[in-house]
Amino acid sequence: QVQLVESGGGLVQSGGSLRLSCAASGSFYSITAMGWYRQAPGKEREFVAVISWTTGNTNYADSVKGRFTISRDNAKNTVYLQMNSLKPEDTAVYYCHGTVRRILTADYWGQGTQVTVSS
């Protein structure tokens, strides 16, 4: 089994910063990639950012480019999302996502962490 556990959400004023963390644990051979998605009330879950575990290559949604930075700590099996210049429209539940190889490669999700940006 693979568990993804997020932390770091909270309430912040517009223009502020937050850092999310997500640690992968359990029994697996390797991580292919990890990333972040978010879901605002009444909206569908959307992609935020992803990082390749082997190359470190990153990709971002246009709405967060230049404000959010995704990074990883391979030794800790942890991915981070540094969020700067936060806007009220960034308010959402943020979910960690991982593509992890056990016997087969599969997708896993964290439980989500709330980020609220006040205006």
C-alpha positions as CSV (number, residue, x, y, z in Angstrom):
1,Q,0.0,0.0,0.0
2,V,1.1,3.6,-0.7
3,Q,0.1,6.6,1.4
4,L,0.4,10.2,0.4
5,V,0.1,12.6,3.4
6,E,-0.2,16.3,2.8
7,S,0.5,19.1,5.2
8,G,0.9,22.9,5.2
9,G,-2.5,24.2,4.2
10,G,-4.1,27.1,6.0
11,L,-5.5,30.6,5.8
12,V,-3.5,33.4,4.4
13,Q,-4.1,36.9,3.1
14,S,-4.0,37.8,-0.5
15,G,-0.4,38.3,-1.6
16,G,0.9,35.9,1.1
17,S,2.7,32.6,0.8
18,L,2.2,29.0,1.9
19,R,4.3,25.9,1.5
20,L,2.6,22.5,1.0
21,S,4.4,19.2,1.6
22,C,3.4,15.7,0.6
23,A,5.3,12.6,1.8
24,A,4.9,9.2,0.2
25,S,5.2,6.2,2.4
26,G,4.5,2.5,2.2
27,S,5.9,-0.3,0.1
28,F,6.9,0.6,-3.4
29,Y,9.9,0.3,-5.8
30,S,10.1,3.8,-7.1
31,I,8.3,7.1,-7.8
32,T,7.8,8.2,-11.3
33,A,6.3,11.6,-10.7
34,M,4.5,13.6,-8.1
35,G,2.4,16.7,-8.4
36,W,-0.5,18.8,-7.1
37,Y,-4.1,19.2,-8.1
38,R,-6.7,21.5,-6.6
39,Q,-10.5,21.6,-6.4
40,A,-12.4,24.8,-5.6
41,P,-16.1,24.6,-4.4
42,G,-18.4,23.8,-7.2
43,K,-15.6,23.2,-9.7
44,E,-13.8,20.2,-11.1
45,R,-10.4,19.1,-9.8
46,E,-7.7,20.8,-11.9
47,F,-4.0,20.3,-12.5
48,V,-1.6,22.6,-10.7
49,A,2.0,21.3,-11.1
50,V,4.0,18.1,-11.6
51,I,7.7,17.1,-11.2
52,S,9.5,14.1,-12.6
53,W,11.2,12.2,-9.9
54,T,14.1,11.1,-12.1
55,T,14.8,14.2,-14.2
56,G,13.4,17.0,-12.0
57,N,11.6,18.4,-15.0
58,T,8.5,20.4,-14.0
59,N,5.3,21.6,-15.6
60,Y,2.8,24.1,-14.3
61,A,-0.7,25.2,-15.0
62,D,-0.8,28.7,-16.7
63,S,-2.7,30.1,-13.8
64,V,0.2,29.5,-11.3
65,K,3.3,30.0,-13.5
66,G,5.7,32.4,-12.0
67,R,4.0,32.2,-8.6
68,F,4.2,28.6,-7.6
69,T,7.3,26.4,-7.5
70,I,7.3,22.6,-7.2
71,S,10.3,20.8,-5.8
72,R,11.2,17.4,-4.4
73,D,13.4,15.7,-1.9
74,N,14.2,12.2,-3.3
75,A,15.7,10.9,0.0
76,K,12.5,11.8,1.9
77,N,10.1,10.8,-0.9
78,T,8.5,14.3,-0.4
79,V,7.2,16.8,-2.8
80,Y,6.7,20.5,-2.0
81,L,4.7,23.3,-3.5
82,Q,5.8,26.8,-2.6
83,M,3.0,29.2,-3.3
84,N,3.7,32.9,-3.5
85,S,1.6,35.9,-4.4
86,L,-1.5,34.0,-3.5
87,K,-4.8,35.2,-4.8
88,P,-8.4,34.6,-3.6
89,E,-8.9,32.4,-6.7
90,D,-6.3,30.0,-5.4
91,T,-8.6,29.0,-2.6
92,A,-9.2,25.3,-2.9
93,V,-8.5,21.9,-1.5
94,Y,-5.1,20.9,-2.7
95,Y,-4.5,17.2,-3.4
96,C,-1.1,15.5,-3.7
97,H,-0.9,13.0,-6.6
98,G,1.8,10.4,-7.2
99,T,2.6,7.9,-9.9
100,V,4.3,5.1,-8.1
101,R,5.7,1.8,-9.1
102,R,5.0,-1.2,-7.1
103,I,4.4,-4.4,-9.1
104,L,2.6,-2.2,-11.6
105,T,2.7,1.6,-11.8
106,A,-0.4,3.2,-10.4
107,D,-1.8,6.6,-9.4
108,Y,-2.3,7.5,-5.8
109,W,-3.9,10.5,-4.1
110,G,-3.6,12.2,-0.7
111,Q,-6.5,13.2,1.4
112,G,-6.3,16.9,0.5
113,T,-5.4,20.0,2.5
114,Q,-7.4,23.3,2.5
115,V,-5.9,26.5,1.3
116,T,-7.9,29.6,1.9
117,V,-6.8,33.0,0.6
118,S,-8.7,36.0,2.0
119,S,-9.0,39.3,0.1
